[in-house]
Structure formats: C-alpha cells, structure tokens
C-alpha cells in the first residue's frame, strides 16, 4: 500500500488490536483502516497527488486507541416517547462515551418496530439526525409472527421478545407456545431472536414489588425467574434450531444452563450489562429508585460470578441496556420501587463503568474491547467494525484509562439527566471519538449513518 493515498495517520504507543496491545501508526484511507505499521517505518508521510500530506494525530502518553464501542442494546424511544430519549440525545451521549455504533430496541417507541411500516417511520425520524451509526431490532409479539420474515428482509438485525410483562402494553409477552412459533419462523430464514428471559409464573408467585426497601424489590424478581425462562429458551431452541441470544443476564443461576447448552451445540449466546458488573444490592440506598432495573441488580457474590462468566467465555459480551425515562417516572416522590420505571441510563458511562471494575480484577483493555466492541459486532454480523485491523472502518475511541472522574448526572448528554452512577468515581475518560476517520463532536453536525443487516457502508 502506498502512503500517498493515506488520509489520516494516528500514532499511538498503545493500540488495542485483535493480536494484542502494540505501538504503531494506524493508517486510514477512505474511512477505512489501510494498515497498522511500526512507528517511523515509513520515514515520513508523503503528500497525495494533490500535494496534501495526510493528517497525523499523535496520541498523548496516557491515551490508548480503542475501536469504537458497539452497543447492541439501546432504547432510543423515538418516535412516541422522545421525552424519555431521542435519536439526537442518545447518539450525542454515545459520542461522549466512545460508542460509534448502536442498535435500537423495538419497544418503548410508538409505534414499536413490529412491522416494516413502523421500521420505516423510525428510520425516517432518525435520518440525518444521528451522530453515530444506528441499526434497528425488530420485535416479536403475539400478533406479528407472520411479519417477521418481511422485517428481516427490510434489514432489522434480529428480533426482541419478552417472556414476562415488558412494562408497555403495546409490546406484549410471548407465551411458551408463542415463543416456539416465533423460533420456528425465525429459524426458517436463519434469523436471530433476542429474549428478555424472566418466567412470568415465577414472578407472579413472588411477593409483589412495593415500598422503599430494595431487598424487597429484588425478592419480587428472583433469580429462579431468569433460570426457568432460560431453560425454556434452551429447550425451544434445541427443538427448532433457532439462533437465540439472552439479553441482560443478571442472575448467576443462569450460567450453568448457558454453559451446558453451548456445550451441547445449542445456538445460544448471552450478554450482561455494566450495572450488573459495577453495582451491588448491598449498596442501594433505601428509596433510591435510580437503581431499579428488570431483572434487578443483585448482590456482591452474584456479581463476582458474572465476572467469572466473562473470564470463562460463558458470557461473551456486554451491552448497556440503556433504558431511560423521564425523571418523574424514574424517581417518584414516594421512593417506591414498585412504582418507579425500571431501567438504567448508562450509554455515556458504559465503557468507564466496565473498565473501572475490570481493571480492579486484573483484566486488560483487550478484554474490555472483546466484550464491548468485537463481541457485539460479531453478534449482529457487523464484520466491518469492532476491531482495529486492516479493512475495518476507522471507528475509534481515544481513551485515557488511568484518569478518574466523578459522575455528575447534570453533565450527561442523555435527555433526562438521571443515573444510578451519579456521584460515583469511575476510571477511564473518553478523550475523543472517531467515525470513519473523522473526529466527531458531541455538538457537531450529525455524521452517523442508518444501517441495515447485510448492507455494506
């Protein structure tokens, strides 16, 4: 490759690549990585045919070049509930957090993404307004099984379903029979089904969530509910051959079921989330409903088992499950966990939240990149991103891993500035975010693209 066609050179002492962390020069042309070479190996940068030398950016000694984070679990909520979040604010928060790609969940928007018309409506609303690249999930509910193939052809990356109440009436849960029907249909075109796995019968038998005591809320959503639901998913996936993915695993009870199923050849994967890896039930203050999510944040011992599952590959990836709402819905004056909206706003903070806990357990940035960039990209078949190597898109996060900061919710770019991380100290600061070889600014012109499954940018 000739240096005369390089548009950009990023020189760094630490670059996280699939082959490890190394020093080098990342050479970019046409928005893609051309090569990674030893520093100084070219002996300078020649100008192109027009006499213009490539831009050269030299990272500071305390900075590391990472691939942009790929977050495949984001609730944008627009149209319909854009007062909760919207495409502009969600993607601005992504930029601030080093995230260069998100995939939007089908529920909480109105209409939900249950047919092609709803998908096109959402794409129309998002067009020209996104600061990072955005793809879309479809939904699988009792009334739309016959529309899944058409949605698949229209470019969604897969389908999300619930096995318990979703929290919004326009996105009902599937029964066991409905789950089987959805899996048979999705398997017929080799699609992907995402499952919110909590068993409705177990939840109904548990104490109803109410009051200010967090332990009482956790008791209303026991780990057994997750395990029973995952067992059903495994059984049904085994019978149908459908590829399935369990979202937001919170309970360690699920882990042996996942490991056994994968060993048996069931096409199943799973994710966990930053809040399950950073936060713990023992330290949730009474009435502090900012910590409510479903399934819930569990205790310290459970959290350590999730970290072990990441180490062992039982859980191969992390996604934010950014699930915002208005401050009023999230923090009712009563402090009643039963009344509050369940969801953690974390898109902007996911990377430092995970890194803070990862480094404390001896993990490296290459591990975090595998969980938060490569793993999610692999889940949805985005083989053009998620790693720094030749041929991939030049989507980067410049990260200062040793710098600490105190989270102030008032400074977040989420539309509603409320988060369970408020006031905590996190390690790792995003210094800049790059999309296709261009540095993008939070308040700059939107540069993101809308993506469809199987389409190349």
N, C-alpha and C positions, 0 to 999 in steps of 0.2 A: 504494500500500500504506500502511496506517495503522500508525504506530508503536505504537499501543495494543496490538497483538497480538504485538509482539516479546517473546520470552522472554529473549534474550541479545543483547548488543551487544559485539563485540570491536573495539577501536580500536587501530590499528597504523600506524606510519609506513611500514612495508614489508609489503605483502601481495602474494604471488605469484599472479597471475591469468592466465587464458589470453591476456589482452591486454597482459601485461607486469607489471612491479612498480610498485605505486602505494600511496599512503597512503589510508586510508579507515576506514570503520566497516562491519564485516560484521554484518548484522542477521539474526538467526536466530529462527525460529518453528517449533514442532513438529518439531524435529530437522533442519530444512532451512534452507538459506540463502534468505532472502527478497530481500535486496538488498545491494549494496555502494555506499555513498554517501560523499560527501566528508565529512571530519571537521567536525562542527559544523553540517552543513547542515540538521539538524532543529531546532537551537536548544534541545536538551534532550530528555529521554526521558519521555514521558507514561506514567502508570500505565495498567494494563489496567482492564477493567470491575470487577474486584475490588479495585482500589486498589493493586495491586502493580506497582511500576516494574520494567522489565526489568533483569536483572543487566548491569552494564557492567564489562568487563575491559579494562584498558589495558595493552598490552604495553610492556615496557621498551625503551629506545632501542636496545639491542643485539639485540633479538629481531625475528624475521621470522615472519609467519604463512604456513605452507605448507599445502596439502591433505595429509591423511594419506597416508602411503606405502601403495601397493597392491603386495603381494609375491605373485606368482603361482607361485612355485616354492619350496615349503617342505615338508620331510619331517618330519611330526609323529611318525610311527611308532607311534601308539597306535590300537587295542589290539595287544597281542602283543609289542611291543618298547618298551614305555613306560619301561623302564630306560634307553633311549637318549634319549628325549624323550617328552613327552606334551602333551595339549592345554592343561593349566594352565600348565606352564612355558613352552611355546612362545609362547602368547599373552601371558604376562607379559613375556617378552623382547621381543615385538612392541611392547607398550605402551612399554617403556623405550626402544625405538628409533624411536618416532614412526610406527610401522606400525599402520594401522587396519583393514586387510583382508589376509587371507592366503588362498591356495588350496592345499590339502593334496594332496601327491602320493600316488598309489595304492599304491606299493610301500614295503617295509620294515615296514609294519603286518602283522599276522596276524589275519584273512586279508587279503590285498591286495584292493583295490577292483576286482574283476573281474566282479562281478555285483551285482544290486540288493540281495540279502541282505547281502553284505559292506558295501555302502554304508550300509544301514540300521543295521547293527551299529556302524559307525564313528560315524554321526550320533547314535546312542543314547549312546555313550560320551562324546561331546563335549557333548551337550545340557546346558545350564546351567552349563558349566564353562569357557567361553571368554571371554576379556577383550576380544577384538576380533572382528570379523566373520570367519567362516570358510566358504569354499566348498570343493568337492571335485572332483578329477580322477578319472576312471576309468582303467583300464588296458586295453591291447590286447596280448594274448599269443596264442600259437598255439592255445590251447584255448578262446577265448571270443569269437571273431569274431561268432558268432550272437547274442551277448548285448549287443552294443554299442548297438543301437537301443533296447533296453529301458533300459539305463543312461542313455542320452541323455534318454529320456522321464522318467526318475526325477530328472533335474536336475543331472547332472555337467556341468562346463563344457567338457569335451572328454576326450581320451584320450591317455595317455602310452605310448610303446613304446620298446624298445631294439633296436638293430641289432647289439649285442655283449652279452657277459655282463653282467647287471645287478648281479651281486655277491650276489644272493639266489636260491636255487634255485626258490622259488615264483613267480618272475616271469621266465620265460624270454624270450629274444630272438626277434624275428621274422626269418625268412629273407626274401630278396628276394620270393619268391612270397607269403609271409605278409604282407609289407608291402603288396603290391599288393591282396591280398584285403581287408585292413583298410581301405585307402584307398577301394576301391570301395564297401564297406559304409558307411563314414563319409560319403562323398560323396553317398550315396543320401538322407541326411537333412540334408545340409549342415552336418555337424559339423566339429570341429577335431581334428587329430592332432598331438600333440607328439612329437618324435623326439630320443632320445639318439643322436646321429649319430657313431658310430665303426665303421669297417668291420672285421668280425671277422677276415677273411682277412689284412688288413694287420697287425692286432695279433698274430695267430698267427705271422706271418713275422718279426716284430720280436724283439729279444732279450727274454727273459723278465725281468720285474721282480724284482730281488733286491738285497740289500745296502744299505749306508748312503749310497751316492752318489746324490744327487738327479738329476744329469745322466743317470745310467744309467736311472733311472726314467722320465725324460722320453723317452729313446730307445725305451723299451718301448711308448710311445703316441705315435707320430709324427703330425705334422700331416697327413700323407698319409691317415691313417685317417679323420680328420674330412672331408677333402675328398672322398674316394671315397664316403663314406656320404652326404654332402650331394648329390653328383652323382646317386646312385641315388634319393634322395628327390625331387629336382627332376624327373628323368625320369619317375618314377612319378606324381607329382602332375600333371605335364603330361598324362599319358595318362588319368588318372582324373578330373581336375578337383577333387580333394580339396584343401581348405584345410589347410596344414601350417605348423608352427612348429618351428624348430630351437632346442633348449634349450642353454644354457651353451656358446656358441661360445668356444673358447679359441684356435684357430689362425687366423692371418691368411690361410692358404691357402684358407679357405672364402669369403672376402669377394668375390672376383671371380665366383665361382659364384652367390652370392646376388644380387649386383647384376645379373648378366646374366639370371638367371631372373625377377627382378622386372620388368626392362625388357621381357621377353617376355610378361608378363602372367600368369606362374605365381603362384598364390595362396600365397605363401610369406613368412614373417616369421622373425625370429630375435631372440635375446636374448644378452647376455653377462652376466658376474657381477662383483661388487665385487672378488673376489680376483684375477681376471684383469686388472683395471684398477689395482689397488693394489700387488700383489706381483710379484716377478720371480724367475726361476730363479737368476740370478746371486747372489742374496742368501739362498737357502735353505741353512741350516747342514747340515752332514753329519749324517745320522741323525735330523733333526728332522721326524718323520713328521706333525707337526701340519699341515704344508704339503701333504700328499698329497691330491689330488683327481683325479677322472677325468671328462673329459680334464684334463691337468695344467696347472699354472701354467707359462707359457713365458717366454722371455727378454724383455729390455727392448725390443728392436726390434719384436718381435711385439706387445707391449703398446701401443706407440705407434700401430701400425696399427689396433688395436681402437679406440683413442680417435678416430682419424681416421674410422673407420666410423661411430661415434656422431655425429661432427660432420656427416658427409655423409648421414646417414639410412639407410645400408645396414643398420645395426643400430639399430632404433628404441627399444629398451627394455633395462632392466637388472632382473634378479631375483636374489635372494640365493643360490638353490640351497642353502639351509640344510640340511646333511646331517650330523646329529650321530650320535655313537655313545658308548659308554662310553669312559672314559679308558683303560682297559686295552686295548680294541680299537684305539684311535687311536694309542696310544703304547706299542708292545711294547718291552720292555727292550732288545731287540737293535738297535732303531733301523732295522730292515729295512723299506724302503719296499714291498717285495713282500708283507710280512706284515700291514702296517697297514691299517685301514679307510680307504677313500678318501672324504673329504668334509670341507668347511669349515663350521664352526659360525659363522654370521655374522648371524643375523637381527637381533640387537640393534644390530649395528655397521654394517650395510649403508649407511645414509644418511651417517654421518660418514666412512666409508671412501671412498665415491664422491666426496663433497664435497671431501675433502682433496686428492684428485688432480685433480678437475675445476677447482677454483679455481686450482691451480698451472698449468693450461693455458689459462687465460683464459675458461673457461666460467662461466656465472652460475647462480644458483639456479633461474631459469626453465628452463634446460636440464635440470638435475637433476630438477625436477618433471616435465618432459615425459618423461624416461626412466623415472622410478621411481613416478610416480603416474598420469599421463594415459595413457602407453603401455600399461602392464599392464592398466589398467581397460578400455582400448579392445580389447585382445586378447580378453578374455573377455566383452565386451559389457556391462560394468557402467557404463551411462551415467548412473548416479545418484551417481558419486563420481569421484575422481581430479583434480578441479579446484575452485577457489573461484570459483563463479559462481551466480547466482540459479537456484534449483530443485534444486541438488545437495544431497546430505547434508552436514550440518555436521560433517564429519570433518576435524580439523585436527592439525597438528604445530606447536608453538611452538618455534622453532629459533634458537639463538644461533650464527650462522655463524662468528664470529671467535674464539670461545673454544676453547682447546685442552685436551685431556685425555690422560692416559696410560692405556692399556688395562691393566686388571688382571683377568685371567680369573676370579679368585676373586670378583669383584663382579658377574659376569654372571648373568642370570636363566635362562640355558639350564640344563637339568637337569645336564648334565656340563660343568663349567666348564673347557673346554679349547678354545683357538682359536689359529689362526696369527697373530692380531693381538696376542697377549699381549705387553705391554711396548712396543708402538709408540705413537707420539704421533699422535693424529688431531685434525682440526679440525672443529668443529661439535658443539654439545651440544644434545640434546633437553631442553627445559625442561618441556614438558607435552604430553600427547596428549589429544585430544578426540574423542568418538564421539557423533554425533547431538546435538551441542550441549552435551554433558556432559563435564566433565573426568574422565578415568579414571585411577585409581591402580593401580600395579603390584600392590599387596597389597590392593586394594579388592575389592568384590563384583563378580563377573563380569557384564559388561553387553553382551557380544557376542551376535550372532545367527548362526544357521546359515543359509547361503544356498543357493539352488538356481538354476540357469540359467533365465533368463526370468521368475523371480518377482520382484515388486517388494516392497521392505520398507515 
